[in-house]
Amino acid sequence: MISALELGLIYGVMALGVYLTFRVLNFADLTVDGSFTTGAGTAAVLILGGVNPFVATAAGFCAGFAAGVVTGLLHTKGGIDGLLAGILTQIGLWSINLRIMGGANLPLLRSDTAFTPLKDAGLLHSWGGVGLLVVSVLLLALVVYWFLTTDLGLAIRATGDNGQMITSFGVSTDATKILTLALSNGLVGMSGALVAQFQGFADISMGIGLIVVGLASVIVGQAIVGQRALLQAIVAVLVGAVAYRMIIFFALQVGLNPNDMKLVSAVLVIAALLLPKVLPSTGRKRSKTAAPAASAKADA
Protein backbone atom coordinates (compact mmCIF):
# COMPACT_ATOMS: atom_id res chain seq x y z
CA MET A 1 0.00 0.00 0.00
CA ILE A 2 2.84 2.40 0.86
CA SER A 3 4.52 1.67 -2.46
CA ALA A 4 1.24 2.48 -4.23
CA LEU A 5 1.09 5.81 -2.39
CA GLU A 6 4.69 6.61 -3.35
CA LEU A 7 4.08 5.69 -6.98
CA GLY A 8 0.88 7.74 -7.03
CA LEU A 9 2.76 10.81 -5.82
CA ILE A 10 5.43 10.33 -8.51
CA TYR A 11 2.73 9.98 -11.16
CA GLY A 12 1.29 13.18 -9.73
CA VAL A 13 4.11 15.02 -11.50
CA MET A 14 2.83 13.58 -14.79
CA ALA A 15 -0.74 14.52 -13.86
CA LEU A 16 0.35 18.14 -13.34
CA GLY A 17 1.64 18.11 -16.91
CA VAL A 18 -1.62 16.72 -18.24
CA TYR A 19 -3.50 19.36 -16.23
CA LEU A 20 -1.60 22.13 -18.02
CA THR A 21 -2.75 20.99 -21.45
CA PHE A 22 -6.11 19.39 -20.70
CA ARG A 23 -7.55 21.96 -18.27
CA VAL A 24 -5.49 25.13 -18.67
CA LEU A 25 -4.83 25.12 -22.41
CA ASN A 26 -7.92 23.08 -23.33
CA PHE A 27 -5.73 20.93 -25.59
CA ALA A 28 -5.98 17.14 -25.89
CA ASP A 29 -2.29 16.21 -26.10
CA LEU A 30 -1.45 12.58 -26.86
CA THR A 31 2.30 13.24 -26.87
CA VAL A 32 2.24 12.13 -23.24
CA ASP A 33 2.39 8.42 -24.13
CA GLY A 34 5.69 8.97 -25.91
CA SER A 35 7.33 11.74 -23.86
CA PHE A 36 6.94 9.74 -20.63
CA THR A 37 9.10 6.97 -22.05
CA THR A 38 11.49 9.52 -23.57
CA GLY A 39 12.15 10.96 -20.12
CA ALA A 40 12.53 7.50 -18.60
CA GLY A 41 14.87 6.26 -21.33
CA THR A 42 17.00 9.42 -21.28
CA ALA A 43 17.47 9.27 -17.52
CA ALA A 44 18.20 5.53 -17.57
CA VAL A 45 20.88 5.84 -20.24
CA LEU A 46 22.57 8.72 -18.42
CA ILE A 47 22.48 6.95 -15.05
CA LEU A 48 24.03 3.82 -16.56
CA GLY A 49 26.67 6.11 -18.07
CA GLY A 50 27.62 7.37 -14.61
CA VAL A 51 25.74 10.69 -14.63
CA ASN A 52 24.31 11.99 -11.35
CA PRO A 53 20.70 10.73 -10.99
CA PHE A 54 19.34 14.22 -10.30
CA VAL A 55 21.07 15.58 -13.40
CA ALA A 56 19.65 12.62 -15.34
CA THR A 57 16.16 13.46 -14.03
CA ALA A 58 16.59 17.05 -15.21
CA ALA A 59 17.67 15.69 -18.59
CA GLY A 60 14.44 13.67 -18.66
CA PHE A 61 12.55 16.93 -18.19
CA CYS A 62 14.48 18.52 -21.07
CA ALA A 63 13.80 15.54 -23.35
CA GLY A 64 10.06 15.76 -22.65
CA PHE A 65 10.23 19.53 -23.10
CA ALA A 66 11.70 19.04 -26.59
CA ALA A 67 8.95 16.57 -27.49
CA GLY A 68 6.32 19.10 -26.45
CA VAL A 69 7.97 21.77 -28.60
CA VAL A 70 7.71 19.47 -31.63
CA THR A 71 3.98 18.94 -31.04
CA GLY A 72 3.49 22.67 -30.55
CA LEU A 73 5.31 23.54 -33.77
CA LEU A 74 3.36 20.95 -35.76
CA HIS A 75 0.09 22.41 -34.45
CA THR A 76 0.83 26.14 -34.58
CA LYS A 77 3.28 26.54 -37.44
CA GLY A 78 2.32 23.47 -39.44
CA GLY A 79 -1.42 24.02 -39.10
CA ILE A 80 -1.97 20.38 -38.09
CA ASP A 81 -4.91 19.56 -35.83
CA GLY A 82 -3.79 19.36 -32.20
CA LEU A 83 -4.95 15.80 -31.68
CA LEU A 84 -3.21 14.61 -34.84
CA ALA A 85 -0.04 16.57 -34.00
CA GLY A 86 0.19 14.75 -30.67
CA ILE A 87 -0.37 11.38 -32.31
CA LEU A 88 2.32 12.06 -34.92
CA THR A 89 4.85 13.06 -32.28
CA GLN A 90 3.93 10.08 -30.15
CA ILE A 91 4.45 7.67 -33.06
CA GLY A 92 7.79 9.25 -33.95
CA LEU A 93 8.93 9.05 -30.33
CA TRP A 94 8.51 5.27 -30.33
CA SER A 95 11.45 4.88 -32.73
CA ILE A 96 13.40 7.70 -31.06
CA ASN A 97 12.98 6.06 -27.66
CA LEU A 98 14.31 2.77 -29.02
CA ARG A 99 17.31 4.66 -30.39
CA ILE A 100 17.89 6.39 -27.05
CA MET A 101 17.63 3.20 -25.01
CA GLY A 102 19.37 0.93 -27.52
CA GLY A 103 16.76 -1.74 -26.80
CA ALA A 104 13.34 -2.37 -25.35
CA ASN A 105 14.40 -2.45 -21.68
CA LEU A 106 17.11 -0.94 -19.49
CA PRO A 107 17.56 -2.32 -15.93
CA LEU A 108 18.68 0.08 -13.18
CA LEU A 109 18.69 -2.30 -10.22
CA ARG A 110 22.47 -2.10 -9.71
CA SER A 111 22.75 1.65 -10.26
CA ASP A 112 22.38 4.55 -7.87
CA THR A 113 19.20 6.51 -8.45
CA ALA A 114 17.50 9.56 -6.99
CA PHE A 115 15.85 7.21 -4.47
CA THR A 116 19.08 5.56 -3.29
CA PRO A 117 19.57 8.07 -0.42
CA LEU A 118 16.06 7.29 0.81
CA LYS A 119 16.75 3.57 0.53
CA ASP A 120 20.04 3.85 2.42
CA ALA A 121 18.33 5.84 5.16
CA GLY A 122 15.59 3.21 5.44
CA LEU A 123 12.90 5.69 4.41
CA LEU A 124 11.92 4.21 1.05
CA HIS A 125 8.65 2.24 1.21
CA SER A 126 7.91 3.76 4.61
CA TRP A 127 5.66 6.54 5.87
CA GLY A 128 8.72 8.75 6.17
CA GLY A 129 9.39 8.32 2.46
CA VAL A 130 5.75 9.08 1.69
CA GLY A 131 6.00 12.27 3.74
CA LEU A 132 9.11 13.44 1.88
CA LEU A 133 7.45 12.76 -1.47
CA VAL A 134 4.32 14.64 -0.38
CA VAL A 135 6.41 17.69 0.52
CA SER A 136 8.40 17.51 -2.72
CA VAL A 137 5.35 17.15 -4.95
CA LEU A 138 3.47 19.89 -3.11
CA LEU A 139 6.42 22.24 -3.61
CA LEU A 140 6.31 21.47 -7.33
CA ALA A 141 2.56 22.11 -7.32
CA LEU A 142 3.16 25.49 -5.67
CA VAL A 143 5.70 26.33 -8.38
CA VAL A 144 3.10 25.50 -11.03
CA TYR A 145 0.55 27.61 -9.15
CA TRP A 146 2.96 30.54 -8.94
CA PHE A 147 3.78 30.27 -12.64
CA LEU A 148 0.11 30.31 -13.63
CA THR A 149 -0.44 33.49 -11.60
CA THR A 150 2.34 35.40 -13.40
CA ASP A 151 1.63 37.56 -16.44
CA LEU A 152 2.83 34.77 -18.72
CA GLY A 153 0.75 32.21 -16.84
CA LEU A 154 -2.33 34.41 -17.08
CA ALA A 155 -1.73 34.72 -20.83
CA ILE A 156 -1.58 30.92 -21.08
CA ARG A 157 -4.82 30.57 -19.12
CA ALA A 158 -6.47 33.20 -21.30
CA THR A 159 -5.30 31.32 -24.41
CA GLY A 160 -7.17 28.26 -23.22
CA ASP A 161 -10.29 30.24 -22.27
CA ASN A 162 -10.55 32.58 -25.23
CA GLY A 163 -7.71 32.63 -27.76
CA GLN A 164 -9.26 35.32 -29.95
CA MET A 165 -9.68 37.69 -27.04
CA ILE A 166 -6.09 37.40 -25.81
CA THR A 167 -4.80 37.81 -29.38
CA SER A 168 -6.51 41.20 -29.50
CA PHE A 169 -4.27 42.26 -26.60
CA GLY A 170 -1.17 41.49 -28.62
CA VAL A 171 -0.36 38.07 -27.11
CA SER A 172 0.99 35.41 -29.47
CA THR A 173 -1.19 32.36 -28.88
CA ASP A 174 1.24 30.28 -30.93
CA ALA A 175 4.00 31.06 -28.44
CA THR A 176 1.82 30.35 -25.39
CA LYS A 177 0.64 27.04 -26.87
CA ILE A 178 4.17 25.88 -27.69
CA LEU A 179 5.42 26.85 -24.24
CA THR A 180 2.55 25.13 -22.44
CA LEU A 181 2.93 21.94 -24.46
CA ALA A 182 6.67 21.99 -23.78
CA LEU A 183 6.28 22.52 -20.03
CA SER A 184 3.56 19.89 -19.86
CA ASN A 185 5.64 17.24 -21.57
CA GLY A 186 8.68 18.33 -19.59
CA LEU A 187 6.83 17.43 -16.39
CA VAL A 188 5.70 14.18 -18.00
CA GLY A 189 9.28 13.36 -19.00
CA MET A 190 10.51 14.12 -15.48
CA SER A 191 7.83 11.85 -14.06
CA GLY A 192 8.93 9.11 -16.44
CA ALA A 193 12.53 9.54 -15.27
CA LEU A 194 11.46 9.25 -11.62
CA VAL A 195 9.20 6.25 -12.24
CA ALA A 196 12.02 4.42 -14.05
CA GLN A 197 14.33 5.02 -11.09
CA PHE A 198 11.65 4.04 -8.58
CA GLN A 199 10.78 0.80 -10.38
CA GLY A 200 14.37 -0.03 -11.31
CA PHE A 201 13.97 -0.17 -15.08
CA ALA A 202 12.94 1.76 -18.17
CA ASP A 203 10.77 -0.04 -20.71
CA ILE A 204 9.69 0.99 -24.19
CA SER A 205 6.04 0.25 -23.42
CA MET A 206 5.80 2.00 -20.05
CA GLY A 207 4.05 5.02 -21.55
CA ILE A 208 1.32 3.17 -23.45
CA GLY A 209 -2.11 4.37 -22.34
CA LEU A 210 -0.60 6.90 -19.94
CA ILE A 211 -2.84 9.71 -21.20
CA VAL A 212 -5.80 7.81 -19.73
CA VAL A 213 -3.99 7.67 -16.38
CA GLY A 214 -3.36 11.41 -16.55
CA LEU A 215 -6.96 12.20 -17.46
CA ALA A 216 -8.20 9.92 -14.70
CA SER A 217 -5.99 11.72 -12.18
CA VAL A 218 -7.23 15.15 -13.28
CA ILE A 219 -10.92 14.26 -13.55
CA VAL A 220 -11.18 12.05 -10.46
CA GLY A 221 -9.15 14.43 -8.32
CA GLN A 222 -11.22 17.46 -9.25
CA ALA A 223 -14.39 15.46 -8.70
CA ILE A 224 -13.19 14.71 -5.16
CA VAL A 225 -11.59 18.03 -4.16
CA GLY A 226 -13.19 20.45 -6.62
CA GLN A 227 -11.71 23.12 -8.88
CA ARG A 228 -13.27 26.45 -7.90
CA ALA A 229 -9.89 28.02 -7.07
CA LEU A 230 -6.68 27.56 -9.05
CA LEU A 231 -4.65 26.16 -6.16
CA GLN A 232 -7.53 23.85 -5.26
CA ALA A 233 -7.61 22.51 -8.80
CA ILE A 234 -3.85 21.91 -8.85
CA VAL A 235 -3.84 20.09 -5.50
CA ALA A 236 -6.85 18.08 -6.70
CA VAL A 237 -4.72 16.72 -9.55
CA LEU A 238 -2.23 15.28 -7.04
CA VAL A 239 -5.05 13.82 -4.96
CA GLY A 240 -6.46 12.24 -8.11
CA ALA A 241 -3.12 10.66 -9.02
CA VAL A 242 -2.86 9.07 -5.59
CA ALA A 243 -6.53 8.04 -5.61
CA TYR A 244 -6.10 6.43 -9.02
CA ARG A 245 -3.11 4.38 -7.84
CA MET A 246 -4.98 3.30 -4.73
CA ILE A 247 -7.97 2.20 -6.83
CA ILE A 248 -5.63 0.12 -9.00
CA PHE A 249 -3.95 -1.28 -5.87
CA PHE A 250 -7.23 -2.39 -4.29
CA ALA A 251 -8.49 -3.73 -7.64
CA LEU A 252 -5.47 -6.02 -7.76
CA GLN A 253 -5.94 -6.95 -4.10
CA VAL A 254 -9.48 -8.19 -4.70
CA GLY A 255 -8.22 -10.48 -7.44
CA LEU A 256 -8.70 -8.63 -10.72
CA ASN A 257 -6.41 -9.67 -13.54
CA PRO A 258 -3.53 -7.19 -14.10
CA ASN A 259 -4.36 -7.37 -17.81
CA ASP A 260 -7.71 -5.72 -16.99
CA MET A 261 -6.17 -2.58 -15.48
CA LYS A 262 -6.40 -0.59 -18.72
CA LEU A 263 -10.12 -1.41 -18.86
CA VAL A 264 -10.49 -0.37 -15.23
CA SER A 265 -8.77 2.94 -16.06
CA ALA A 266 -11.07 3.58 -19.01
CA VAL A 267 -14.20 2.78 -16.98
CA LEU A 268 -12.98 5.06 -14.18
CA VAL A 269 -12.53 8.00 -16.56
CA ILE A 270 -15.90 7.36 -18.22
CA ALA A 271 -17.64 7.27 -14.84
CA ALA A 272 -15.92 10.47 -13.68
CA LEU A 273 -16.94 12.22 -16.90
CA LEU A 274 -20.55 11.04 -17.00
CA LEU A 275 -21.58 11.30 -13.33
CA PRO A 276 -21.37 15.12 -13.13
CA LYS A 277 -23.50 15.32 -16.28
CA VAL A 278 -26.09 12.82 -15.09
CA LEU A 279 -26.62 14.35 -11.64
CA PRO A 280 -27.32 17.95 -12.80
CA SER A 281 -29.60 16.65 -15.53
CA THR A 282 -31.69 14.93 -12.88
CA GLY A 283 -32.10 18.27 -11.13
CA ARG A 284 -33.08 19.94 -14.38
CA LYS A 285 -35.64 17.26 -15.09
CA ARG A 286 -37.18 17.80 -11.68
CA SER A 287 -37.35 21.55 -12.16
CA LYS A 288 -39.01 21.12 -15.54
CA THR A 289 -41.64 18.81 -14.15
CA ALA A 290 -42.24 21.14 -11.23
CA ALA A 291 -42.73 24.14 -13.51
CA PRO A 292 -46.15 23.11 -14.91
CA ALA A 293 -47.40 22.41 -11.40
CA ALA A 294 -46.29 25.84 -10.23
CA SER A 295 -47.97 27.53 -13.19
CA ALA A 296 -51.16 25.59 -12.56
CA LYS A 297 -51.23 26.87 -8.98
CA ALA A 298 -50.68 30.39 -10.22
CA ASP A 299 -53.57 30.06 -12.65
CA ALA A 300 -55.81 28.80 -9.88
N, C-alpha and C positions, 0 to 999 in steps of 0.2 A: 504493500500500500504506500509506504514512504517513497519507494522508487517511482511509483506512478505519480505521486505529488511532485517529485523533483523533475520528472520528465515533462509533466504538464506545465511547470513554470518555465522550463527551457523552451517548450513549444509556444509559450506565451510571447516570446520575442518574435516568432514567426507570425503569430496572430496580430501583433501590433502592426507589422508590415501589411498584412491583408486589410486591416482596418483603414490604413491610409488610402489605399486604392478603392476599396469596396464602399466605405462609408464617407470618407472625406472627399475623395475625387469623383466618386460615383462611376468607377471604372472597373469592369470585370476583367481582371488581369490573370491569365492562365500561365504566365511566365513562371509563377511560383513553383510549379511542379519541377521545372528544370533548374531554376536558380538555387533552390534548396540543396540539390545534389551538387551543384557547382561549388557552393560554399563548403560543403562537406568534403568534396574531393580535393579542393584547393588546400584546405587546412590539413587534411590527412597527408598529402604529398609533402607539404612543407615540414610537418612534424617528423615524418620519417626521414627527411633530409637534415634533421638536426636543428630546425628553426624553433625559437621559443614558441610555446603553445599559444600564448596571448597574442603574439605577433601573427601567428598563423590564423587565429580567429579573426583578427582585423583584416587579414588578407581575404578571408572568406566573405567578409562584409564588402570589400572592394570588388570581388569577383561578382557577387550578386548585384552590386551597384551598376557595374558595367552591363550586365544582362538587362537590367531595367532601362538603361539608357538606349539600348538597341531597340527594345519594344517601343519606347517613347518616340524615337526617331522614325521608326516604321509607321507609327500612327500619325504623328504630327507632320513630318516632312514628306513621308511617302504617301500620305492620304489613305492608308490601309485601315480598315475597320479595327477598332481596338481589340475586339475579341479575337479576330483573325491574326492580328499582329502578335498577341500573346502566344497563340498556338504556334505560329511560325518560329518564334524565338525559342519556345519550349522544345519543338522538334529539333531545331538546330543544336540546342544545348545537349541533347542526348549524345550526339557524336562528339561534341566538344568535351563533355564530361568523361567519355571513354578515353579521349586523348590525354586529358589531364591526369586521370588516374592510372592509365596504362593497363587497365583491365577492369573487370566488373566489380572487384571487391578489394579493399585495402584494410588489413587488420592493424589495429593500434594497441593491442593488448600489452605489448612489451615496451611501449613508448610512454614517455611522460606527457601528460596532457594538462589542460587547465584545471582538471579536477584532481590531479595527483596530490597537491597540497592538502586538499580536504580529506583525501583517502589516507594520507600519512598521519593526519591529525585525528583520524577516527571519526570524522564528522560526516563523511559521505554515507548515504543511506541511513541517516539518523535525523532526528528532529532538529538538531543543530545545523545540519546541512540544509534542511528545508528552510530554516530561518534565514540563513545567509543568502539563499537563492531568492527568497521573498524580498529581502532588502535590495538585492542587486536589480531584480526585475522591476521593482517599484521605482527605483532611481531612474532606470531607463524610461519607464512610463512618464515620470515627471519631466524628463528631458523632452520627450515627444510632446507632452502638454505645453511646455514652455515654447517649443518651436512653433506650435500651431497658434500660439497667442502673439507671436511677433508679426511684423508687417508682412513678411514673406509668407508666414503661415496663414495669415488672414486672407492673403491673395489666393493661396492654394484652396482654402475652404470656399472662397467665393467662386473660384473656377468650377468647383464641383456643384455648387448651388445654382449659379447662373453665369455661365461663361460669357454670354453676350454682354451682360451688364458690366462685368469686370473689365472686359475689353474696351468698353467705352471710357474707362478711366486710365487707359494707356498701359494696362498690364498685358504682357504677352502670355496668353494661355498655353501656347506651345511650350514655352519655357517652364511654366509651373507644372504642366503635365509630365514633361520629361523628368524634372527634378523629383516629383512625387513618386513616379514609377521607379526611379533609381533608388531613392531612399527606402521605398517599400521592399524592393528586392534585395537591397543591402541588408536590411534587418532579417529577411528570410535567409539570405546566404549566411549571416552570422549565426542564426539559429541552427542551420544545417551543420555548420562547423562545430557548434557546441554539442549537438545531438550525436555527431560522429565520435567525438571525444568521450561523451558520457557512455555510449553503448560499446565503444571499443572497436568500431569499424566504420568504414564508409562504403556504401553499396550503390551501384548504379540505379537501382530501382527504389531507393529509399524516398524519393520525392513523388512517386506515382500516387495520384489521388490526394495530394496534400492540400490542394485548394479547397477540397470539401472539408478537411480538418480545420483549415483557417476560417472558412465560412461558418462552420458549426461553432467554433470558439466565439466569433463575433456575435452571431445571432443568439446563441444560447445564453452567453454572458449578459448581453443587453436585455434579454428577456427576464433574466434573474435580477440584475442590479438596476437596470434602466439606463436611459441615455439622455436625460433632460439637460444635464450640464456636461461640458466637454470633458472635464476630469472624471466625472462619473462614467461616461461612455468609455474612456480609455481604460480605467480600472476594471470595468465590466468585461473587457476583452480578455484580460488576464484571468479573471474569475472563470470565464467561459472556457479558456484553454485547460485550466485545472479540472473544471467540471467534466469536460469532454473526456479527459484521460481517466478520470475516476469512473465514468460510465463504462468506458471500455474495460477497465480493470474489473469492475463488478460483473460485467457481461461475461468475461472469461471465467470468473470465479464460479458463476452459476452453471458453467458447462457448455457455453456456446462455442462453436467451432471458430478458431482464429481466422479461417478463410471467410467467415461471415462478417468480419469487422467492417469491411467497406460498405456492405449492405446496411449494417447498423448505423454507420456514419451518415449514409444517404437518408435513411429513415428519420434520423435525429434532426437533420437539417430541414427536411420536408415538414416535420411536425412543428419545429420552431417557426417556420415561415407561415404555415397555415393557421395555427392556433390563434395568433393575434387577429387574423382576418375573420375567423369564424366567430369569435366571441363578440366583437363589436357588431357584426351583422345580426347576431341574435338580438342585441339591444335595439338595433334599428327596426328589426321586424316587429318587436314589441311596441315600439313607439308608433309605428304605422298602423298597427291594429288598434292601438288605443285612441288614435286620432278620430276615427269615425264615431266612436262612442262618446268622445268629448264633444264633438260637434252636434251629436244627437241631443245631448243634455242641454247644450246651448240653445238649440232650436226649441226644446220644450220650455 
